[in-house]
């Protein structure tokens, strides 16, 4: 393995707008073309409690009720991607959280409409990825991809 390159796992969540706009396949294709492997995915229906846990750093913000309304407006899909420097690679190809600041050619730059409806959540660090993966996937599911 080349110095500075490490194989990692990260979590992404296709948000309700990605599914409603039928962009999940296109977005996943971009991750795969980058060289990332899809290890596991499943449909997740967010509840207010899950929003409070997953977005705990935003619970006290005045816009938190909008997050809850958005994330509970339809199904989401949680997925584990794996590859060299996966966390940074995913965040790079997604682009800035605010689509108006996202570069053309990034997923959000090409497809997102607003900061609130920005298609995909991605773990911000390897530590966050590890925490989020066990939030959305059971131990027995994760055992199937160990190795």
C-alpha positions as a Markdown table, in Angstrom:
| # | Residue | x | y | z |
|---|---|---|---|---|
| 1 | Unk | 0.0 | 0.0 | 0.0 |
| 2 | Unk | 1.3 | 3.5 | -0.9 |
| 3 | Unk | 2.3 | 5.7 | 2.1 |
| 4 | Unk | -0.4 | 8.0 | 3.2 |
| 5 | Unk | -3.2 | 5.9 | 1.6 |
| 6 | Unk | -5.4 | 3.9 | 3.9 |
| 7 | Unk | -8.5 | 1.8 | 3.2 |
| 8 | Unk | -11.4 | 3.1 | 5.2 |
| 9 | Unk | -15.1 | 2.6 | 5.7 |
| 10 | Unk | -17.5 | 5.5 | 5.7 |
| 11 | Unk | -21.3 | 6.0 | 6.0 |
| 12 | Unk | -23.4 | 7.9 | 3.5 |
| 13 | Unk | -27.1 | 8.5 | 3.7 |
| 14 | Unk | -29.2 | 9.2 | 0.6 |
| 15 | Unk | -31.6 | 11.7 | 1.9 |
| 16 | Unk | -35.3 | 11.9 | 0.9 |
| 17 | Unk | -34.7 | 14.3 | -1.9 |
| 18 | Unk | -32.2 | 12.0 | -3.6 |
| 19 | Unk | -34.8 | 9.2 | -3.6 |
| 20 | Unk | -37.7 | 11.5 | -4.6 |
| 21 | Unk | -35.7 | 12.9 | -7.5 |
| 22 | Unk | -34.5 | 9.4 | -8.5 |
| 23 | Unk | -30.8 | 10.4 | -8.2 |
| 24 | Unk | -29.6 | 7.6 | -6.0 |
| 25 | Unk | -28.3 | 5.5 | -8.9 |
| 26 | Unk | -26.4 | 8.4 | -10.5 |
| 27 | Unk | -24.9 | 9.4 | -7.1 |
| 28 | Unk | -23.8 | 5.8 | -6.3 |
| 29 | Unk | -22.4 | 5.5 | -9.8 |
| 30 | Unk | -20.1 | 8.4 | -9.1 |
| 31 | Unk | -18.8 | 6.9 | -5.9 |
| 32 | Unk | -18.2 | 3.6 | -7.7 |
| 33 | Unk | -16.4 | 5.2 | -10.6 |
| 34 | Unk | -14.2 | 6.9 | -8.0 |
| 35 | Unk | -13.1 | 3.4 | -7.0 |
| 36 | Unk | -15.1 | 3.0 | -3.8 |
| 37 | Unk | -16.8 | -0.3 | -3.0 |
| 38 | Unk | -20.4 | -0.6 | -1.8 |
| 39 | Unk | -20.3 | -2.9 | 1.2 |
| 40 | Unk | -23.8 | -2.7 | 2.6 |
| 41 | Unk | -27.0 | -0.7 | 2.2 |
| 42 | Unk | -30.5 | -0.6 | 3.5 |
| 43 | Unk | -33.6 | 1.6 | 3.7 |
| 44 | Unk | -34.0 | 3.6 | 6.9 |
| 45 | Unk | -37.1 | 5.5 | 7.9 |
| 46 | Unk | -36.0 | 8.4 | 10.2 |
| 47 | Unk | -38.0 | 9.2 | 13.3 |
| 48 | Unk | -37.7 | 12.3 | 15.4 |
| 49 | Unk | -35.7 | 10.3 | 18.0 |
| 50 | Unk | -33.3 | 9.1 | 15.3 |
| 51 | Unk | -32.9 | 12.7 | 14.1 |
| 52 | Unk | -32.1 | 13.8 | 17.6 |
| 53 | Unk | -29.4 | 11.1 | 17.9 |
| 54 | Unk | -27.9 | 11.5 | 14.4 |
| 55 | Unk | -28.0 | 15.3 | 14.4 |
| 56 | Unk | -27.3 | 15.8 | 18.1 |
| 57 | Unk | -24.9 | 18.6 | 17.3 |
| 58 | Unk | -27.9 | 20.5 | 15.8 |
| 59 | Unk | -30.7 | 19.8 | 18.2 |
| 60 | Unk | -30.4 | 23.2 | 19.8 |
| 61 | Unk | -30.5 | 25.1 | 16.5 |
| 62 | Unk | -33.6 | 27.0 | 15.6 |
| 63 | Unk | -33.7 | 25.1 | 12.2 |
| 64 | Unk | -33.7 | 21.7 | 13.8 |
| 65 | Unk | -37.5 | 21.2 | 13.4 |
| 66 | Unk | -36.9 | 21.7 | 9.6 |
| 67 | Unk | -34.3 | 18.9 | 9.7 |
| 68 | Unk | -36.8 | 16.6 | 11.4 |
| 69 | Unk | -39.5 | 17.4 | 8.9 |
| 70 | Unk | -37.2 | 16.9 | 6.0 |
| 71 | Unk | -35.6 | 13.6 | 7.2 |
| 72 | Unk | -38.9 | 12.1 | 8.1 |
| 73 | Unk | -40.6 | 13.1 | 4.8 |
| 74 | Unk | -39.7 | 9.9 | 3.1 |
| 75 | Unk | -37.4 | 6.9 | 3.1 |
| 76 | Unk | -33.6 | 7.3 | 3.2 |
| 77 | Unk | -30.9 | 4.8 | 2.3 |
| 78 | Unk | -27.9 | 4.2 | 4.5 |
| 79 | Unk | -24.8 | 2.7 | 2.9 |
| 80 | Unk | -21.3 | 1.8 | 3.8 |
| 81 | Unk | -18.6 | 2.6 | 1.3 |
| 82 | Unk | -15.1 | 1.4 | 1.5 |
| 83 | Unk | -11.9 | 2.4 | -0.2 |
| 84 | Unk | -8.6 | 4.3 | 0.0 |
| 85 | Unk | -9.2 | 7.4 | 2.1 |
| 86 | Unk | -12.9 | 6.9 | 1.7 |
| 87 | Unk | -14.0 | 9.6 | 4.2 |
| 88 | Unk | -12.1 | 12.4 | 2.4 |
| 89 | Unk | -12.9 | 11.0 | -1.0 |
| 90 | Unk | -16.7 | 10.9 | -0.4 |
| 91 | Unk | -16.7 | 14.4 | 1.1 |
| 92 | Unk | -14.7 | 15.7 | -1.9 |
| 93 | Unk | -17.0 | 14.3 | -4.5 |
| 94 | Unk | -20.1 | 15.5 | -2.7 |
| 95 | Unk | -18.9 | 19.1 | -2.6 |
| 96 | Unk | -19.7 | 21.8 | -0.1 |
| 97 | Unk | -22.8 | 21.4 | 2.1 |
| 98 | Unk | -24.2 | 24.6 | 0.6 |
| 99 | Unk | -24.9 | 23.8 | -3.1 |
| 100 | Unk | -24.2 | 27.5 | -4.0 |
| 101 | Unk | -20.7 | 27.0 | -2.7 |
| 102 | Unk | -20.2 | 23.5 | -4.2 |
| 103 | Unk | -18.0 | 23.3 | -7.3 |
| 104 | Unk | -19.5 | 22.2 | -10.6 |
| 105 | Unk | -18.7 | 18.5 | -11.1 |
| 106 | Unk | -19.5 | 17.7 | -7.5 |
| 107 | Unk | -22.7 | 15.9 | -6.6 |
| 108 | Unk | -24.1 | 18.9 | -4.7 |
| 109 | Unk | -22.8 | 21.4 | -7.3 |
| 110 | Unk | -24.6 | 19.5 | -10.1 |
| 111 | Unk | -27.8 | 18.3 | -8.4 |
| 112 | Unk | -28.5 | 19.9 | -5.0 |
| 113 | Unk | -31.0 | 22.7 | -4.7 |
| 114 | Unk | -30.6 | 24.1 | -1.1 |
| 115 | Unk | -28.5 | 23.5 | 1.9 |
| 116 | Unk | -31.4 | 21.9 | 3.6 |
| 117 | Unk | -32.0 | 19.5 | 0.7 |
| 118 | Unk | -28.5 | 18.5 | -0.3 |
| 119 | Unk | -29.1 | 14.9 | -1.3 |
| 120 | Unk | -26.5 | 13.0 | 0.8 |
| 121 | Unk | -25.1 | 12.9 | 4.3 |
| 122 | Unk | -21.5 | 11.8 | 4.6 |
| 123 | Unk | -19.5 | 11.1 | 7.7 |
| 124 | Unk | -17.1 | 14.0 | 8.5 |
| 125 | Unk | -14.2 | 11.9 | 10.0 |
| 126 | Unk | -13.2 | 8.3 | 10.4 |
| 127 | Unk | -14.3 | 8.5 | 14.1 |
| 128 | Unk | -17.7 | 9.8 | 13.1 |
| 129 | Unk | -18.0 | 7.2 | 10.4 |
| 130 | Unk | -17.4 | 4.4 | 12.9 |
| 131 | Unk | -20.0 | 5.9 | 15.3 |
| 132 | Unk | -22.5 | 6.3 | 12.5 |
| 133 | Unk | -22.1 | 2.9 | 11.0 |
| 134 | Unk | -23.0 | 1.2 | 14.2 |
| 135 | Unk | -26.0 | 3.5 | 14.6 |
| 136 | Unk | -27.5 | 2.3 | 11.3 |
| 137 | Unk | -26.2 | -1.3 | 10.9 |
| 138 | Unk | -26.6 | -4.1 | 13.4 |
| 139 | Unk | -23.7 | -6.1 | 14.6 |
| 140 | Unk | -24.8 | -9.2 | 12.7 |
| 141 | Unk | -25.0 | -7.2 | 9.4 |
| 142 | Unk | -21.5 | -5.8 | 10.0 |
| 143 | Unk | -20.1 | -9.3 | 10.7 |
| 144 | Unk | -21.1 | -10.4 | 7.1 |
| 145 | Unk | -18.8 | -7.8 | 5.6 |
| 146 | Unk | -15.9 | -8.3 | 8.0 |
| 147 | Unk | -12.8 | -9.8 | 6.6 |
